[in-house]
Protein backbone atom coordinates (compact mmCIF):
# COMPACT_ATOMS: atom_id res chain seq x y z
CA UNK A 1 0.00 0.00 0.00
CA UNK A 2 1.47 3.38 -1.02
CA UNK A 3 1.80 6.27 1.38
CA UNK A 4 -0.76 8.34 -0.53
CA UNK A 5 -3.24 5.46 -0.51
CA UNK A 6 -2.77 5.00 3.24
CA UNK A 7 -3.39 8.69 3.80
CA UNK A 8 -6.54 8.63 1.67
CA UNK A 9 -7.82 5.52 3.43
CA UNK A 10 -7.12 7.09 6.83
CA UNK A 11 -8.87 10.30 5.80
CA UNK A 12 -11.90 8.37 4.55
CA UNK A 13 -12.07 6.38 7.78
CA UNK A 14 -11.80 9.54 9.87
CA UNK A 15 -14.57 11.13 7.82
CA UNK A 16 -16.83 8.17 8.53
CA UNK A 17 -15.97 8.13 12.23
CA UNK A 18 -16.51 11.88 12.52
CA UNK A 19 -19.98 11.65 11.03
CA UNK A 20 -22.91 10.72 13.28
CA UNK A 21 -23.94 7.09 12.90
CA UNK A 22 -27.58 8.07 12.39
CA UNK A 23 -29.13 10.13 9.62
CA UNK A 24 -29.24 13.85 10.34
CA UNK A 25 -30.56 16.94 8.62
CA UNK A 26 -28.41 19.44 6.73
CA UNK A 27 -27.46 22.66 8.51
CA UNK A 28 -28.95 25.23 6.14
CA UNK A 29 -27.04 28.07 7.80
CA UNK A 30 -23.65 26.80 6.57
CA UNK A 31 -21.77 29.09 4.21
CA UNK A 32 -21.34 26.42 1.53
CA UNK A 33 -25.07 25.63 1.62
CA UNK A 34 -25.95 29.33 1.35
CA UNK A 35 -23.61 29.71 -1.59
CA UNK A 36 -25.24 26.76 -3.35
CA UNK A 37 -28.74 28.15 -2.74
CA UNK A 38 -27.70 31.54 -4.10
CA UNK A 39 -26.14 29.99 -7.22
CA UNK A 40 -29.30 28.04 -8.01
CA UNK A 41 -31.23 31.31 -7.91
CA UNK A 42 -28.82 33.55 -9.80
CA UNK A 43 -27.74 30.98 -12.41
CA UNK A 44 -30.96 29.04 -12.93
CA UNK A 45 -33.80 31.14 -11.53
CA UNK A 46 -34.80 28.61 -8.89
CA UNK A 47 -36.09 30.59 -5.88
CA UNK A 48 -33.89 30.38 -2.80
CA UNK A 49 -36.82 29.35 -0.65
CA UNK A 50 -37.55 26.40 -2.93
CA UNK A 51 -33.95 25.16 -2.88
CA UNK A 52 -33.78 25.54 0.91
CA UNK A 53 -37.06 23.65 1.24
CA UNK A 54 -35.71 20.71 -0.72
CA UNK A 55 -32.32 20.68 0.99
CA UNK A 56 -34.06 20.91 4.34
CA UNK A 57 -35.85 17.62 3.66
CA UNK A 58 -32.66 15.76 2.73
CA UNK A 59 -31.00 13.45 5.23
CA UNK A 60 -27.25 13.08 5.70
CA UNK A 61 -26.58 9.34 5.48
CA UNK A 62 -23.33 8.06 7.06
CA UNK A 63 -23.70 4.75 5.20
CA UNK A 64 -23.27 6.65 1.93
CA UNK A 65 -19.93 8.07 3.02
CA UNK A 66 -18.81 4.64 4.15
CA UNK A 67 -19.78 3.08 0.80
CA UNK A 68 -17.96 5.81 -1.13
CA UNK A 69 -14.80 5.01 0.81
CA UNK A 70 -14.65 1.37 -0.32
CA UNK A 71 -15.95 0.80 -3.89
CA UNK A 72 -15.35 -2.72 -5.21
CA UNK A 73 -13.22 -1.41 -8.10
CA UNK A 74 -10.74 -0.02 -5.57
CA UNK A 75 -10.52 -2.79 -2.97
CA UNK A 76 -10.92 -6.08 -4.89
CA UNK A 77 -8.50 -7.74 -7.33
CA UNK A 78 -9.88 -8.66 -10.75
CA UNK A 79 -10.44 -12.33 -9.98
CA UNK A 80 -12.69 -11.41 -7.03
CA UNK A 81 -14.40 -8.53 -8.81
CA UNK A 82 -15.14 -10.80 -11.79
CA UNK A 83 -16.97 -13.29 -9.57
CA UNK A 84 -19.54 -10.63 -8.70
CA UNK A 85 -20.70 -10.22 -12.28
CA UNK A 86 -19.72 -13.21 -14.42
CA UNK A 87 -22.06 -15.78 -12.90
CA UNK A 88 -24.39 -18.36 -14.41
CA UNK A 89 -27.37 -16.60 -12.87
CA UNK A 90 -26.50 -13.21 -14.34
CA UNK A 91 -25.66 -14.72 -17.75
CA UNK A 92 -28.99 -16.56 -17.90
CA UNK A 93 -30.79 -13.41 -16.81
CA UNK A 94 -29.06 -11.60 -19.66
CA UNK A 95 -30.30 -14.16 -22.16
CA UNK A 96 -33.85 -13.76 -20.83
CA UNK A 97 -33.58 -9.97 -20.95
CA UNK A 98 -32.30 -10.09 -24.54
CA UNK A 99 -35.20 -12.31 -25.57
CA UNK A 100 -37.73 -10.00 -23.91
CA UNK A 101 -36.22 -6.84 -25.42
CA UNK A 102 -34.99 -8.28 -28.71
CA UNK A 103 -36.88 -5.81 -30.90
CA UNK A 104 -35.58 -2.74 -29.08
CA UNK A 105 -32.03 -4.08 -28.88
CA UNK A 106 -31.84 -4.93 -32.57
CA UNK A 107 -33.41 -1.64 -33.69
CA UNK A 108 -31.24 0.55 -31.46
CA UNK A 109 -28.07 -1.42 -32.26
CA UNK A 110 -28.75 -0.93 -35.97
CA UNK A 111 -29.36 2.81 -35.52
CA UNK A 112 -26.34 3.53 -33.30
CA UNK A 113 -23.79 0.87 -34.21
CA UNK A 114 -23.50 -0.16 -30.56
CA UNK A 115 -23.89 -3.97 -30.41
CA UNK A 116 -26.72 -5.51 -28.43
CA UNK A 117 -24.34 -7.62 -26.35
CA UNK A 118 -22.49 -4.52 -25.13
CA UNK A 119 -25.76 -2.86 -24.08
CA UNK A 120 -26.79 -6.09 -22.37
CA UNK A 121 -23.40 -6.27 -20.65
CA UNK A 122 -23.77 -2.75 -19.25
CA UNK A 123 -27.27 -3.34 -17.93
CA UNK A 124 -26.23 -6.66 -16.39
CA UNK A 125 -23.28 -5.16 -14.54
CA UNK A 126 -25.02 -1.96 -13.54
CA UNK A 127 -28.37 -3.20 -12.23
CA UNK A 128 -28.73 -6.94 -12.94
CA UNK A 129 -31.31 -5.98 -15.57
CA UNK A 130 -33.27 -3.72 -13.27
CA UNK A 131 -33.16 -5.89 -10.17
CA UNK A 132 -30.66 -3.69 -8.27
CA UNK A 133 -31.16 0.01 -8.92
CA UNK A 134 -30.44 1.42 -5.46
CA UNK A 135 -32.73 2.33 -2.58
CA UNK A 136 -31.24 5.64 -1.46
CA UNK A 137 -33.12 8.82 -2.19
CA UNK A 138 -31.04 10.65 -4.78
CA UNK A 139 -31.41 13.92 -2.87
CA UNK A 140 -29.96 12.25 0.26
CA UNK A 141 -27.03 10.78 -1.66
CA UNK A 142 -26.09 14.00 -3.41
CA UNK A 143 -26.57 16.27 -0.40
CA UNK A 144 -24.51 13.90 1.77
CA UNK A 145 -21.65 13.72 -0.71
CA UNK A 146 -21.78 17.39 -1.67
CA UNK A 147 -21.61 18.73 1.86
CA UNK A 148 -20.17 15.92 4.01
CA UNK A 149 -17.59 14.22 1.78
CA UNK A 150 -14.73 16.70 1.17
CA UNK A 151 -12.68 14.49 -1.22
CA UNK A 152 -15.35 14.83 -3.91
CA UNK A 153 -17.45 17.72 -2.69
CA UNK A 154 -16.94 19.79 -5.84
CA UNK A 155 -18.08 16.98 -8.14
CA UNK A 156 -21.17 16.08 -6.13
CA UNK A 157 -22.16 19.70 -5.58
CA UNK A 158 -22.24 19.97 -9.36
CA UNK A 159 -24.27 16.75 -9.59
CA UNK A 160 -26.74 18.09 -7.00
CA UNK A 161 -27.14 21.20 -9.16
CA UNK A 162 -27.70 19.00 -12.21
CA UNK A 163 -30.23 16.87 -10.34
CA UNK A 164 -32.38 19.84 -9.36
CA UNK A 165 -32.33 21.04 -12.97
CA UNK A 166 -33.14 17.55 -14.21
CA UNK A 167 -36.10 17.35 -11.84
CA UNK A 168 -37.50 20.54 -13.35
CA UNK A 169 -36.96 19.39 -16.93
CA UNK A 170 -38.37 15.89 -16.49
CA UNK A 171 -40.98 16.74 -13.86
CA UNK A 172 -39.38 14.39 -11.33
CA UNK A 173 -40.32 14.33 -7.67
CA UNK A 174 -37.04 15.39 -6.03
CA UNK A 175 -37.97 13.71 -2.77
CA UNK A 176 -39.13 10.45 -4.37
CA UNK A 177 -36.42 9.59 -6.94
CA UNK A 178 -34.17 6.75 -5.78
CA UNK A 179 -30.79 5.46 -6.87
CA UNK A 180 -27.37 4.26 -5.76
CA UNK A 181 -25.32 5.61 -2.87
CA UNK A 182 -23.56 7.84 -5.43
CA UNK A 183 -26.80 9.21 -6.85
CA UNK A 184 -26.86 7.08 -10.02
CA UNK A 185 -30.38 6.48 -11.29
CA UNK A 186 -32.53 3.88 -12.99
CA UNK A 187 -31.75 0.90 -15.16
CA UNK A 188 -28.54 2.34 -16.66
CA UNK A 189 -27.44 4.09 -13.44
CA UNK A 190 -26.91 7.50 -15.02
CA UNK A 191 -25.71 10.30 -12.78
CA UNK A 192 -27.63 13.56 -13.13
CA UNK A 193 -25.25 15.21 -15.61
CA UNK A 194 -25.24 12.12 -17.82
CA UNK A 195 -29.04 11.90 -17.63
CA UNK A 196 -29.33 15.47 -18.89
CA UNK A 197 -26.65 15.06 -21.56
CA UNK A 198 -27.18 11.55 -22.95
CA UNK A 199 -30.59 10.12 -21.99
CA UNK A 200 -33.02 9.94 -24.91
CA UNK A 201 -36.73 9.40 -25.46
CA UNK A 202 -36.24 6.27 -27.55
CA UNK A 203 -39.84 5.17 -27.03
CA UNK A 204 -41.19 8.46 -28.40
CA UNK A 205 -43.71 9.02 -25.61
CA UNK A 206 -42.53 12.52 -24.79
CA UNK A 207 -40.70 11.55 -21.58
CA UNK A 208 -37.21 10.30 -20.81
CA UNK A 209 -37.83 7.62 -18.19
CA UNK A 210 -34.78 5.66 -17.04
CA UNK A 211 -36.59 3.80 -14.25
CA UNK A 212 -39.33 1.83 -16.02
CA UNK A 213 -39.16 2.51 -19.78
CA UNK A 214 -36.71 -0.06 -21.08
CA UNK A 215 -36.78 1.35 -24.59
CA UNK A 216 -35.52 4.65 -23.20
CA UNK A 217 -32.99 2.81 -21.04
CA UNK A 218 -31.56 0.79 -23.93
CA UNK A 219 -31.55 3.80 -26.24
CA UNK A 220 -29.83 5.97 -23.65
CA UNK A 221 -27.03 3.47 -23.03
CA UNK A 222 -26.42 3.20 -26.76
CA UNK A 223 -26.52 6.97 -27.16
CA UNK A 224 -23.98 7.38 -24.34
CA UNK A 225 -21.55 5.09 -26.15
CA UNK A 226 -22.19 6.66 -29.54
CA UNK A 227 -21.58 10.15 -28.15
CA UNK A 228 -18.32 8.99 -26.56
CA UNK A 229 -16.95 7.71 -29.85
CA UNK A 230 -17.97 4.05 -30.15
CA UNK A 231 -16.59 2.61 -33.39
CA UNK A 232 -19.19 0.31 -35.01
CA UNK A 233 -17.63 -3.04 -35.86
CA UNK A 234 -14.38 -2.17 -34.13
CA UNK A 235 -12.55 -4.45 -31.69
CA UNK A 236 -12.85 -4.06 -27.92
CA UNK A 237 -10.00 -6.01 -26.28
CA UNK A 238 -7.51 -8.79 -27.03
CA UNK A 239 -5.69 -10.99 -24.53
CA UNK A 240 -1.89 -10.99 -24.75
CA UNK A 241 -0.41 -14.47 -24.40
CA UNK A 242 2.73 -13.47 -22.49
CA UNK A 243 3.88 -10.53 -20.40
CA UNK A 244 4.68 -7.60 -22.71
CA UNK A 245 7.70 -5.33 -22.27
CA UNK A 246 7.24 -2.92 -19.38
CA UNK A 247 7.62 0.02 -21.75
CA UNK A 248 4.37 -0.71 -23.59
CA UNK A 249 2.18 -0.80 -20.48
CA UNK A 250 -0.16 2.19 -20.39
CA UNK A 251 -0.41 4.75 -17.65
CA UNK A 252 -3.94 4.72 -16.29
CA UNK A 253 -6.81 4.46 -18.75
CA UNK A 254 -5.22 6.46 -21.55
CA UNK A 255 -5.03 5.44 -25.20
CA UNK A 256 -1.34 6.27 -25.07
CA UNK A 257 0.17 3.67 -27.42
CA UNK A 258 -0.10 3.03 -31.14
CA UNK A 259 -0.52 -0.32 -32.79
CA UNK A 260 2.80 0.37 -34.56
CA UNK A 261 4.58 0.63 -31.19
CA UNK A 262 3.03 -2.64 -30.08
CA UNK A 263 4.07 -4.41 -33.28
CA UNK A 264 7.61 -3.18 -32.81
CA UNK A 265 7.51 -4.84 -29.37
CA UNK A 266 6.44 -8.17 -30.84
CA UNK A 267 2.70 -7.89 -30.17
CA UNK A 268 0.00 -8.38 -32.78
CA UNK A 269 -2.79 -5.85 -32.27
CA UNK A 270 -5.66 -5.34 -34.67
CA UNK A 271 -5.97 -2.15 -36.69
CA UNK A 272 -3.84 0.33 -38.58
CA UNK A 273 -0.39 1.42 -37.38
CA UNK A 274 -1.59 4.81 -36.15
CA UNK A 275 -4.57 3.49 -34.16
CA UNK A 276 -4.42 4.43 -30.48
CA UNK A 277 -4.65 1.63 -27.89
CA UNK A 278 -3.90 0.89 -24.26
CA UNK A 279 -2.08 -2.05 -22.68
CA UNK A 280 -3.16 -3.02 -19.19
CA UNK A 281 -3.03 -5.87 -16.69
CA UNK A 282 -5.66 -7.56 -14.53
CA UNK A 283 -4.91 -9.59 -11.41
CA UNK A 284 -6.06 -13.17 -12.00
CA UNK A 285 -5.77 -16.06 -9.55
CA UNK A 286 -2.67 -17.36 -11.36
CA UNK A 287 -1.00 -13.97 -11.72
CA UNK A 288 -1.38 -10.95 -14.00
CA UNK A 289 -3.26 -11.12 -17.30
CA UNK A 290 -2.28 -8.65 -20.00
CA UNK A 291 -4.68 -7.09 -22.47
CA UNK A 292 -4.80 -4.69 -25.38
CA UNK A 293 -7.70 -2.27 -25.06
CA UNK A 294 -8.91 -0.58 -28.23
CA UNK A 295 -10.94 2.58 -28.68
CA UNK A 296 -14.16 0.77 -27.84
CA UNK A 297 -12.71 -0.54 -24.58
CA UNK A 298 -11.78 3.02 -23.68
CA UNK A 299 -15.37 4.10 -24.42
CA UNK A 300 -16.68 1.54 -21.91
CA UNK A 301 -14.36 3.04 -19.28
CA UNK A 302 -16.09 6.40 -19.82
CA UNK A 303 -19.13 4.82 -18.16
CA UNK A 304 -17.02 3.86 -15.14
CA UNK A 305 -13.34 4.75 -14.86
CA UNK A 306 -12.09 1.23 -14.24
CA UNK A 307 -10.48 -1.37 -16.51
CA UNK A 308 -12.02 -4.09 -14.32
CA UNK A 309 -15.48 -2.60 -14.83
CA UNK A 310 -15.01 -2.38 -18.59
CA UNK A 311 -13.75 -5.96 -18.77
CA UNK A 312 -16.70 -7.20 -16.70
CA UNK A 313 -19.10 -5.48 -19.12
CA UNK A 314 -17.29 -6.88 -22.16
CA UNK A 315 -17.02 -10.41 -20.79
CA UNK A 316 -20.60 -10.55 -19.50
CA UNK A 317 -21.90 -9.37 -22.86
CA UNK A 318 -19.88 -12.01 -24.67
CA UNK A 319 -21.05 -14.76 -22.32
CA UNK A 320 -24.69 -13.77 -22.74
CA UNK A 321 -24.36 -13.66 -26.51
CA UNK A 322 -22.62 -17.04 -26.56
CA UNK A 323 -25.28 -18.74 -24.42
CA UNK A 324 -28.03 -17.13 -26.45
CA UNK A 325 -26.52 -18.43 -29.69
CA UNK A 326 -25.90 -21.89 -28.23
CA UNK A 327 -29.48 -22.07 -26.95
CA UNK A 328 -30.84 -21.02 -30.35
CA UNK A 329 -28.74 -23.65 -32.12
CA UNK A 330 -30.02 -26.35 -29.78
CA UNK A 331 -33.66 -25.46 -30.13
Secondary structure, DSSP 4 states (H G I P E B T S, - for coil): --HHHHHHHHHHHHHHHHS-SS-EE--TTSHHHHHHHHHHHHHH---HHHHHHHHHT-EE-HHHHHHHTT-HHHHS-HHHHHHHHS-HHHHHHHHHHHHHTHHHHHHHHHHH---HHHHHHHHHHHHTTTT----EEHHHHHHHHHHH-GGGHHHHHHHHHHHHHHHHHHT--TTT-EE-TT--BTTTTB-HHHHHHH---TT-SS---TTT-HHHHHHHHHHHHHHTT--TT---EEEESSPPPGGG--STT---EEHHHHHHTT---SS-TT-EEEEEEEEETTEEEEEEE-HHHHHHHHHSS-HHHHHHHHHHHHHHHHHHHHHHHH-
